[in-house]
Amino acid sequence: MRNDIGVGRLPRTGVQTLLTPTESGFQQLVRFGLAGAVATVADYAVLLILFALAHVWRPLAVGAGYSVGLAVCYLFSIYCIFPHRTIADKRLEFTLFMVIGVVGLGLTEVIVDVGVLLLEMQRTTAAHLNDAARLAVAKFVAVALVFFFNFGVRKAILFRPPKSS
């Protein structure tokens, strides 16, 4: 029998709250960033284990690491970030998630190339930057822009809430 003096369902812990999908766009954005960080660690770990320890061919190790990172980000997206799923077919959903990621990769390449070119053209303001520094600056800009692209497009296509009647 339930006692009405503060007994009943226990309050959620911080971890339980963090692992429950949320309606808050800001919280989704923050969680997507955290998921990306965890996915990056998984990507690098698989890459280094396969390449350095198992002596797997580098392009194969890079692809395997990227794939694991993508899967980690997908799992976080469906279980901890977004409460709504637009597509019923889970294989199609994951395929579209992956395609959006590949488009993001292509955007990264373009943004980095254009960024490096623009910094090379800025002789006065960026003259102190060497090639590696120009690449790092361009990559930083690309990562930020592609993060928002991936989040926005995935949310709009795969995880949007149902339309209210």
For each residue, the residues with C-beta under 8 A, 3 or more apart:
1:
2: 7 8
3: 6 7
4: 7
5:
6: 3
7: 2 3 4
8: 2
9:
10:
11:
12: 16 17 20
13: 16 17
14: 17 18
15: 18 19
16: 12 13 19 20
17: 12 13 14 20
18: 14 15 31 80
19: 15 16 79 80
20: 12 16 17 80
21: 79 80 81 82 83
22: 27 28 31 81 83
23: 83 161
24: 27 28
25: 28 29
26: 29 30
27: 22 24 30 31
28: 22 24 25 31 32 81 82 151 155
29: 25 26 32 33 151
30: 26 27 33 34
31: 18 22 27 28 34 35 76 80 81
32: 28 29 35 36 76 77 81 147 150 151
33: 29 30 36 37 147
34: 30 31 37 38 76
35: 31 32 38 39 72 73 76 77 80 81
36: 32 33 39 40 73 147
37: 33 34 40 41
38: 34 35 41 42 72 76
39: 35 36 42 43 69 70 72 73 76
40: 36 37 43 44 69
41: 37 38 44 45
42: 38 39 45 46 65 68 69 72
43: 39 40 46 47 65 66 68 69 72
44: 40 41 47 48 65
45: 41 42 48 49 65
46: 42 43 49 50 61 64 65 68 69
47: 43 44 50 51 61 62 64 65
48: 44 45 51 52 53
49: 45 46 52 53 54
50: 46 47 53 54 56 60 61 64 65
51: 47 48 54 55 56 58 61 62
52: 48 49 55
53: 48 49 50
54: 49 50 51
55: 51 52
56: 50 51 60 61 64
57: 60 61
58: 51 61 62
59: 62 63
60: 50 56 57 63 64
61: 46 47 50 51 56 57 58 64 65
62: 47 51 58 59 65 66
63: 59 60 66 67
64: 46 47 50 56 60 61 67 68
65: 42 43 44 45 46 47 50 61 62 68 69
66: 43 62 63 69 70
67: 63 64 70 71
68: 42 43 46 64 65 71 72
69: 39 40 42 43 46 65 66 72 73
70: 39 66 67 73 74 97 98 101
71: 67 68 74 75
72: 35 38 39 42 43 68 69 75 76
73: 35 36 39 69 70 76 77 101
74: 70 71 77 78 94 97
75: 71 72 78 79
76: 31 32 34 35 38 39 72 73 79 80 81
77: 32 35 73 74 80 81 82 97 154 158 159
78: 74 75 81 82 85
79: 19 21 75 76
80: 18 19 20 21 31 35 76 77
81: 21 22 28 31 32 35 76 77 78 159
82: 21 28 77 78 85 155 158 159
83: 21 22 23 161
84: 159 160 161 162
85: 78 82 88 93 158 159
86: 93 157 158 159 160
87: 90 92 93 96 158
88: 85
89: 92 93
90: 87 93 94
91: 94 95
92: 87 89 95 96
93: 85 86 87 89 90 96 97 158
94: 74 90 91 97 98
95: 91 92 98 99
96: 87 92 93 99 100 157 158
97: 70 74 77 93 94 100 101 154 158
98: 70 94 95 101 102
99: 95 96 102 103
100: 96 97 103 104 150 153 154 157 158
101: 70 73 97 98 104 105 150
102: 98 99 105 106
103: 99 100 106 107 149 153
104: 100 101 107 108 146 149 150
105: 101 102 108 109 146
106: 102 103 109 110
107: 103 104 110 111 142 145 146 149
108: 104 105 111 112 139 142 143 146
109: 105 106 112 113
110: 106 107 113 114
111: 107 108 114 115 138 141 142 145 146
112: 108 109 115 116 135 138 139 142
113: 109 110 116 117 138
114: 110 111 117 118 138
115: 111 112 118 119 134 137 138 139 141 142
116: 112 113 119 120 134 135 138
117: 113 114 120 121
118: 114 115 121 122
119: 115 116 122 126 129 134 137 138
120: 116 117 126 134
121: 117 118
122: 118 119 125 126 127
123: 126 127
124: 127
125: 122
126: 119 120 122 123 129 134
127: 122 123 124
128:
129: 119 126 133 134 137
130: 133 134
131: 134 135
132: 135 136
133: 129 130 136 137
134: 115 116 119 120 126 129 130 131 137 138
135: 112 116 131 132 138 139
136: 132 133 139 140
137: 115 119 129 133 134 140 141
138: 111 112 113 114 115 116 119 134 135 141 142
139: 108 112 115 135 136 142 143
140: 136 137 143 144
141: 111 115 137 138 144 145
142: 107 108 111 112 115 138 139 145 146
143: 108 139 140 146 147
144: 140 141 147 148
145: 107 111 141 142 148 149
146: 104 105 107 108 111 142 143 149 150
147: 32 33 36 143 144 150 151
148: 144 145 151 152
149: 103 104 107 145 146 152 153
150: 32 100 101 104 146 147 153 154
151: 28 29 32 147 148 154 155
152: 148 149 155 156
153: 100 103 149 150 156 157
154: 77 97 100 150 151 157 158 159
155: 28 82 151 152 158 159 160
156: 152 153 160
157: 86 96 100 153 154 160
158: 77 82 85 86 87 93 96 97 100 154 155
159: 77 81 82 84 85 86 154 155
160: 84 86 155 156 157
161: 23 83 84
162: 84
163:
164:
165:
